[in-house]
């Protein structure tokens, strides 16, 4: 079972990958050689999908039953938005990550869409971090305890 520390660590790892990719996002350079950027972004998207799957399976089902109605509302909205973001990520991967020629042929648009995806995920991570903290602060039961497998010692 994933804990809040796991989710926060995944956020940090994904943000580090983002920081590694951003310096590679120059259309003129990508038009000549985009393999490194494409492979790093493919790694980022795989890790992001794992993160989304863990949240969907272990975080949001627990948060939507949290005793604080504010957390329930936010968690419900985040869970719904996760599906939309996942769909956008699928389209992005289909459109850009299959082969270098696609990026080379539309490098400016690739840079714009990649930066937009990074911005969207970064904003979501900041909001999720706030949600995790809020949930911990407002509950007599810490969120890590709430995410522990049923029957685990508390």
Backbone torsions as a table, in degrees:
resi	resn	phi	psi	omega
1	UNK	NA	130.3	179.6
2	UNK	-74.7	146.4	176.1
3	UNK	-112.8	172.0	177.9
4	UNK	-58.5	-39.9	177.9
5	UNK	-58.4	-37.9	177.8
6	UNK	-63.2	-46.0	-179.7
7	UNK	-64.1	-42.8	179.4
8	UNK	-64.6	-38.9	177.5
9	UNK	-64.6	-41.2	177.0
10	UNK	-62.9	-40.4	176.3
11	UNK	-58.1	-46.0	-179.4
12	UNK	-62.7	-43.7	180.0
13	UNK	-64.0	-42.4	179.4
14	UNK	-67.7	-37.6	177.3
15	UNK	-67.2	-35.2	176.6
16	UNK	-64.6	-43.8	176.1
17	UNK	-60.8	-40.0	177.6
18	UNK	-59.6	-46.1	179.7
19	UNK	-62.6	-29.7	177.4
20	UNK	-74.0	-31.4	-176.8
21	UNK	-82.7	-39.5	-173.4
22	UNK	-50.9	-44.0	179.2
23	UNK	-64.2	-16.1	179.4
24	UNK	-87.7	-5.9	-173.1
25	UNK	-90.1	67.4	173.9
26	UNK	-120.3	117.5	-172.9
27	UNK	-54.7	-42.8	-178.2
28	UNK	-62.5	-41.8	179.7
29	UNK	-69.1	-42.9	-178.7
30	UNK	-65.8	-30.7	178.9
31	UNK	-64.1	-24.4	178.4
32	UNK	-95.6	-43.8	-176.1
33	UNK	-150.4	110.7	-177.0
34	UNK	-120.2	4.5	-174.8
35	UNK	-58.8	-47.4	-178.0
36	UNK	-60.5	-47.4	179.4
37	UNK	-62.3	-45.1	-178.6
38	UNK	-61.1	-43.1	-179.3
39	UNK	-68.0	-39.3	177.7
40	UNK	-65.9	-40.6	179.0
41	UNK	-68.1	-37.6	176.1
42	UNK	-60.9	-41.1	176.2
43	UNK	-62.9	-43.8	179.0
44	UNK	-59.1	-45.5	-177.5
45	UNK	-67.3	-37.1	176.8
46	UNK	-62.5	-46.2	179.9
47	UNK	-65.3	-37.4	178.8
48	UNK	-64.7	-40.3	177.9
49	UNK	-63.7	-39.7	176.4
50	UNK	-61.7	-45.0	178.9
51	UNK	-58.9	-48.0	179.3
52	UNK	-60.1	-41.6	-179.6
53	UNK	-63.4	-44.3	178.1
54	UNK	-62.5	-42.2	178.3
55	UNK	-62.4	-46.6	-177.3
56	UNK	-61.9	-37.1	-175.8
57	UNK	-87.3	-32.8	-172.8
58	UNK	-122.4	-24.6	-176.9
59	UNK	-89.9	-60.0	-172.3
60	UNK	-65.8	-36.6	176.1
61	UNK	-59.4	-32.8	178.3
62	UNK	-78.2	-38.9	-177.5
63	UNK	-70.1	-30.8	-179.5
64	UNK	-72.8	-6.1	173.3
65	UNK	-111.7	13.5	179.9
66	UNK	-62.6	148.4	-179.6
67	UNK	-68.1	-19.4	-179.0
68	UNK	-90.3	117.1	-178.1
69	UNK	-61.9	-29.6	177.7
70	UNK	-63.6	-41.8	178.6
71	UNK	-67.9	-39.5	178.4
72	UNK	-60.8	-45.8	179.3
73	UNK	-61.5	-47.5	-178.7
74	UNK	-64.9	-43.5	-179.5
75	UNK	-63.4	-40.1	178.8
76	UNK	-62.9	-45.3	178.6
77	UNK	-63.0	-44.3	179.7
78	UNK	-62.3	-40.4	-179.4
79	UNK	-64.0	-41.3	178.1
80	UNK	-66.3	-42.9	179.8
81	UNK	-65.2	-28.6	179.5
82	UNK	-60.7	-38.9	179.0
83	UNK	-63.9	-44.0	179.1
84	UNK	-63.2	-46.0	179.7
85	UNK	-63.5	-39.3	176.4
86	UNK	-60.9	-40.8	176.7
87	UNK	-63.9	-42.4	178.3
88	UNK	-62.9	-39.2	178.7
89	UNK	-64.7	-39.8	177.9
90	UNK	-60.7	-45.8	179.1
91	UNK	-63.6	-44.4	179.3
92	UNK	-57.9	-48.2	-179.7
93	UNK	-62.4	-44.3	178.8
94	UNK	-61.2	-42.8	-176.0
95	UNK	-73.4	-31.0	-167.7
96	UNK	-122.0	-26.3	-166.0
97	UNK	-101.1	0.5	-178.0
98	UNK	-71.7	-38.7	-177.6
99	UNK	-156.1	153.8	-178.3
100	UNK	-61.7	-35.6	-174.5
101	UNK	-58.1	-34.4	179.5
102	UNK	-63.1	-44.9	179.5
103	UNK	-67.1	-46.7	-178.7
104	UNK	-58.9	-35.7	-177.7
105	UNK	-74.9	-20.0	-178.7
106	UNK	-144.3	52.1	-172.5
107	UNK	-60.4	-39.3	-179.1
108	UNK	-63.4	-47.0	179.4
109	UNK	-64.7	-38.2	176.8
110	UNK	-59.5	-47.1	-179.9
111	UNK	-60.7	-46.2	-179.5
112	UNK	-59.9	-47.4	-177.3
113	UNK	-70.3	-34.9	178.3
114	UNK	-66.9	-46.6	178.6
115	UNK	-62.8	-38.1	177.7
116	UNK	-63.6	-42.1	178.4
117	UNK	-63.9	-45.8	178.4
118	UNK	-59.1	-44.4	-180.0
119	UNK	-61.7	-43.9	-178.7
120	UNK	-63.1	-44.4	-179.5
121	UNK	-68.9	-39.9	179.0
122	UNK	-60.8	-45.8	178.2
123	UNK	-61.3	-41.0	179.0
124	UNK	-63.5	-43.0	178.9
125	UNK	-59.6	-42.4	179.0
126	UNK	-62.3	-42.3	178.5
127	UNK	-67.0	-39.1	177.7
128	UNK	-65.2	-42.8	178.1
129	UNK	-56.9	-42.8	177.7
130	UNK	-63.4	-40.8	179.0
131	UNK	-63.0	-43.7	179.2
132	UNK	-58.9	-45.9	-179.6
133	UNK	-64.6	-43.9	179.1
134	UNK	-60.6	-44.6	179.8
135	UNK	-61.7	-42.4	178.5
136	UNK	-65.6	-39.6	-176.7
137	UNK	-72.6	-28.6	-172.5
138	UNK	-100.5	-0.3	-176.9
139	UNK	-115.5	140.7	173.8
140	UNK	-71.1	-19.6	177.1
141	UNK	-106.3	121.9	-178.3
142	UNK	-64.0	155.0	-178.8
143	UNK	-63.5	-34.6	176.9
144	UNK	-63.9	-38.3	177.4
145	UNK	-67.5	-38.7	179.6
146	UNK	-64.7	-29.6	-179.0
147	UNK	-87.3	-6.5	-179.9
148	UNK	-66.8	149.6	178.9
149	UNK	-57.8	147.3	179.3
150	UNK	-55.5	137.4	178.1
151	UNK	86.1	-2.8	179.4
152	UNK	-70.9	147.2	179.0
153	UNK	-64.0	139.2	-179.7
154	UNK	-119.2	NA	NA
